[in-house]
Amino acid sequence: MNAWIAHKTIVMKKLLFLAILSTGSAYALLSLRPRTVGAAASSSKVVVERAQSAFDFVNSIGVNAHLNYFDRTYGNFPLVERELRSVGIRHLRDGAHLQNTDYNKLLYGRWIELGKLGIRFDVVLDPRSNLGPLTPQLLEKLDDLSGHTIESFEGANELDISGISGWQAVDRSFQQQIYSAAKLLPDAGTIRVIGPSLAFAAHGDAFAGSLSGFDEGNLHPYPAAKMPSVIFPEQTDLARQAFGDKPIVITESGYHNALNDHSDQPAVSEGAAAKYVPRLFLEDFSRGIVRTYLYELLDEAPDPGLRSNQMHWGLIRADGTEKPAFVATRRLIDELNDTKEPASPVQLAWSLSRASPVVHHLLLQKSGGELDLVLWQEVSSYDFKNQREIVNPPVQALLTLGSRARSVKLYEPVVQDEPVKSFVDTATVTLEIPDDPLVVAIKLN
């Protein structure tokens, strides 16, 4: 097992996070809205909102992988390649490893093949991986082996639970070595450096502003079977202790489906994960998170009894079949996908009447001019204590646009690929907003 993933003593970290949530502080977090949600989400007052880039949103979606787990599900590389091509995720997080020539060729040959699909890698460097001195030559070797598919180097993985004496000093020194070496690479201007991850964001106070050598901060907030927004603002506030005001990348987050494993954080059903995972990406992006890497692409090995959570974090089951969360994520990406940034973001005047304060939204724009208003109920969709689905009735709301639209199409990625409803030449649309994303695709006149 990789050293960087040895944190899958996630038992400690998730139990502590559950303890934090059970104190009641999480309840207060639920009133916080994403930065794009204003009064229009809860009243008929018209607001004028500038759209964000759909291209940027899709590029904020990443996923963890373990391409060197040759003896597990990841050993089936045709499956990995096929499913990544299908889902449309362009960003992978994986660990760096160097062994003999045959090993290196096999592993990084996989990176090169995925690079041909447009996929780029965040590479975890860790002092426990025996990579040797972190020189520019070492990082350049990794970049060359990977076919120049590396877009970022990341610091050590969760040293705060490693048992290493003086881990804070190790993190500081190792991170500075990464940064110094990365900035001397020939293509240094295109490769970012992400700070080290912590199992517990609260441990960031150990650095007291002394950590340096990164372009972006790092966070590992797991919602612990609750709705995605419960991590805000507590976890991002804690991250500032280590990373200051630098942008934040969430390099791990997600939900597992091991319903019969009661030793760690609780599980959610596959159906609930299909609602939560797309909302996780939407919530994080709407709150300014640069990128979120879901944990993880594949279930690592068969566990038909659902008794080991380590085997059930994936979007794809160990038998190669796609979970509902995979399908929902693929459909969301398909609908919002774009090839480039819009030339100039536009503003949309709009309002919702008869809506609920639990309705969150994100307004996106494609380069061709289409606007995508994504709405969802940010509520609990699963009772993890009793392991039951929560049936949330849709919120009835009237969407009013500031001007007539040539067409409006409604997509619900959890339900189907095709539009669930279509309208032409209208400025008002009656909506039923579910607890999964509803994409309102608007083409203005």
N, C-alpha and C positions, 0 to 999 in steps of 0.2 A: 504494500500500500504506500502511496506517495507520502513523503514527509509533510508536504504542504497541506495535505488533507487529513493529517493525523488529528486535526481538530474535531474529527467526527466523534470525539468525546463531546459532541454537541449536547450531550446529556446535561453537563454542567451549565452550559451557556443558556440553553433553552429553558431549563428549570428556573434559573435565576430570572430570566426575562418574564416567565410566567408569574413568578412571585411579584415582580414589579407591577405587572398588569393587574394582579389580584388586589393590590393595595387600594385601588379606586382611582389612581391618578389617570388611568387610561380613559375613564369615563369623561374626564374633563377634556381629553384630547379630541373627542368625537365632535366637539363643537367647532373645531378648526376647519376652515374650508380651503380647498386648493386655491392658489393665487389667482386663477382665472374665474373663480366663482364669485359673483357679486349678487346684488339684490335681485337681478333678473332671474336668478334661479329659484327665488322664493316669492316673487310678487309679479305684478303686471307692469312694473316700471320698466320703461325702455332704457337699455344701456347700449352704448356704442363701444365695441370691443375689438381690439386689434388681434388678428389671428396669428397663431404661431405656425411654424413650418411643419407640415406633415412629414416631410423628408427627415427633419430632425427627430421627430417622435419615433419613426420607424428605426432610425439609427440609434435611438436610446435603448433599444431592446437587445439584450445579450443573454447568453446562457453558458453555464459551466459545463465542461466536458473533461473526460479523462482518457485521452486518446492512447495513452500508454498502458491502459488496463487490458492487455492483450488476452488475458484469460477470463475476461468477463464479457458482458454484453457489448462493450466498446470494441472488443476484438473483431466483431462483425463490421468491418469498415464499410462495405457496400451499404449496409443499413444506415450507418451514420451519415454517409454521403447523400443517400437518397432522401432521408428525412430532413436534413438541413436544406437541401435543394427545395423540398416541398414547403417547409414552414416559412422560409424567407428570412430567417435570422442571419445577420451579417457579422455578428461579433461573438467570438468564443473566448472564454477564460480557461486557461490550462496552465499546468506547471512546467517549468523547464527542467530537463534531465539530459545528462550526457553520459553515455557508456562507450561501448565499442562501435566500430564503424558500421557494422550490420544493424545494430540497434538504432543508431542515430539515423541511418538511411531509412529504416522502416518507419520510425516515429515521425520524423520531419518530412518524409515523403507524403505522409497523410496531410500534414499541414499545407504542403505545396498543392496537393490535389484540391483541398478545400479552398485554398486561395484562388483557384481558377473559377470558383463560384462567386468570388467577390468577398469572401470571408476573411476577416482580420482578427488577430489574436492579442489579447491581454495576457502577458506572460508573467506568472508568479515566480519570483526568485526568492529562495529561502536558504538561510545558513545551514539548515539540516539536509540539504540536497546534495552536498559534496560537489558543488560545481567548480570549486577552486576560487582563486582570487578574482574579484569582480573588476576586471580590467576592461578597457574599451575593446581589446582584442577578443575577450570572451564573449561580450555582448554582440560584437560583429560576427563572430562565428555562429552564434545562435541565429542571428538575422539571416546570414547566408544559408545555413542549413534549412531554414524555414522557407526559403525562396522569397525573402523580404515580405513576409505576411504579418510581421509584428507591428502593431500600432501603439503598444504601450508596454512598459515594464512596471511590475508591481512589487512592492516591498514584502517583507516576511509575513507569513500567514499565521495570525493569532498566536504570537509568541507569549501573550499574557496568560495563556493556559498551557504553555509548553513545559513548565517545570524547570526551565532554564534559569539559573540564578543570575540576577541582574539583567533580566530580559530587556528592561528599558534601555540600558546602555548598549546592548547588542542591537536592538532595533535602531537606535540613533545612528550607530556607526555603520551598520549594514545599509541603511537607507541612504546615507550620504555617499557611500561607495557606489550604489546603483546610480544615483543622480550624476555624480562626477563622471562615471564611465559613459553613461548614456548621452551626456551632452557633448562628448567628444566623438560620437559616431558620425560618419559621413552624412547620414540623413537625420541628424539629431533634431532638426526643425520639425520633422513629421512624427517623431516618436515621443509620446508623453510619458511622464513618470508618475505613477500613483503611489501614494503613501502606504505604509503597512496596515494590514487589517488587525482589528482587535476582536476577540470573542465577545468582550463586554465593552461597549462604548464608554462606560463610566471609568474604565481604566485609563482613558486618555488624559485624565488629570495628572497621571504620573509623569507626563512629559512637561507639563507646566510651561508650554510655549517653547520648549527646547528642541522639538523635533523639526528638522529641516530636510531639504532635498526632495521635493515633490511638487508637481504641478497641480495635482488634484488629491483631495482627501479620500478616505476609504471608510466604508461602513458595512457591517454585517447585521442588519436588523431583520429578525424573523418575526412575523406577526403571531406566531404561536397559535395557529388555527383560528385566529380572529380575522376580522376584516382588515384590508391592507393599511388603512389610515391610522390604525392604533399606534403605529411607531412614531407618528408626528405629534408635536414638535420635539418630544423628549429626546429621541435618538439623534436627530440632527443638531439639537442644542448641545448634547454631550460630545458629538463629533468635533465641535468647534474648539473644545479643550485641547485637542491634539493638532487640529489642522487649521485653526483660525478661520479666516474668511475665504479660504480656497474652495472652489467648486467641489462637490461631493459625488463620488461614484459608489453606488451600492454594488459591491462585487459578489455578494451572496444574499439571497433572500428566497423564500419559497414556502411550499407546503408539501407534506408527505401524505401518503395514502395507506400507511400500515395500520389499519384499524384495530388490529389485535396486539399492537405493541403499546403498552401502557407505561413504559419505563422512562419515556422522554416527553417532549412536548406532544400534545395531542394531535391526532390525525384529522384530516377532513376527507370526505368522500370524493371520489373522482368527479362527481357532478358538481359539488361545491367548488372544487379546484378550478373547474372550467369557468366559473364566474369570478373567482378571486384572482386568478393569474392575470387575465387581461386587465382587470381593475388595478392590480399591483403596478403594472407598467404605466397605466394612465395616471394613477395617483402620484407616483414618484416623479414622472415627468412634469406634471402640473405644479409640483412643489419645487421645481428647480434642480432635481437630481439629473446629473449629466447623462448617466447610463445606469441601467439596472441589469445585472447578470443573474438570471434565475438559476437556482440550484435545483435540478440539473437537467441535462438533455435526456439521458437514458436511466431507467432502473438498472442497477448494476449487475444483479444476478437474480435468478428465479427464487421466489419466496412465496409460494402459493398460499401459505397460511397467513400472510400479511402480518408476520410477527416481528420483523426487523425493519425499523424505519430507515436504516441505512440503505436498504434495497428499494425504496419506494419514493424517492424524491423526483423521479424523472417525468418528463412529458410523454415518454414512450415506455411501454412495459418491457420486461425482460424478454418476452416472446416476440418482440418487434412490432406489436400492434400499438396503434396510436390511442392515447387517452383523450377524453373529451377536451382537456385543457390544451392539448396540442392542436386539435382541430379548431378550437375557438381562437387560439393565438394566430394560427395560419390565416383564418378568415379575416381577423382584424387587420393583420399586416396586408393581406391582399387588397382590402378595401382602402386602406390609408397609404399604401405604397406610392412612392414617387421617385423620379430619377434625379431630381435636383431641387435646390431651394427655389421658392417663388421669387421672382425678380423684385417684387415690392409687396410686402404684406398689406392686405387691405383691412378695412374696418367693417364690421357688420353691426347694424342696429337690429336688436332683437329683444324679445321678452318672453317670459313664460308666465301664464296666469294659472291659478289653481295648482301651483306646484308645491312641493314639500321642501323644507330645509335639508332633508337628507339627500336631495338631488345634487350631485356633483357634475361638473362638465369640463370639457376641454374643447376649445375652438381651434381648428387646424385649417391650413390652406395648402392646396396643391399648386404646383408650378403652372398648371393649365388654367388656374383661376377658380376651380371648384373649392367650395368651403365644406368642411366636415365638422359638424357640431356633434360631439360625442357626449351623451348623457347617461348617467347610471345612478341607481340608488346606492349610496355608501352605507350599507346596513349589514348586519350579520345574515349570512345565507346558510349557516350550518350551526346546529347545536352540538358542539363537540363533546360536551359532558354526557349527553344521552345518545350521541351519534345518530342524529336525525336531521333530515333536511328541513330548513325553515322556508315555508312558502310565503313569500312577500308579495302581496297584491301589487300590480303596477300602479304607479302614480299617474293619475289623469292630469294632463296639462295641455294648454293651448299655446302653441308656438306662433308668435307673430313676428314677421320680418319687417324691417323698415321699408322695404320695397318689394315688388312682386318678383318671384323667382320663375325662371323658365321651367325648371323642374325641381322636385324634391323627392328623394328616394330614401326609404328607411331600411337600414340593414341591422340585423341582430346576429352577430357572429356565433353566438352560442347555439343558435337555432338552425341557421341555414346560410348557404352562400348567396343565394339570390335575394333581391329586395323583398321585404315582407309587405311593403306598400309603396306605391308610387303616386305622385301628384304632378300636375302640370299647371303652369300659369296661375300661381297662387301666392298669397302673402301670409296665409294662416294654415296651420296643420295641427290637427288634434293628435296628441301623442299619448301613448301608454308606456311610461318609462319603467323598465324592469330593474332587477338588482344585478343585471349584467349589462355590458355596454350596448347602447342603442346609437348607431351612427346615422345622423341626419345629413345626407349628402345634398348640398344646395348648389344649384347652378343659377346664378343671377342673370337677369336680362342684360 
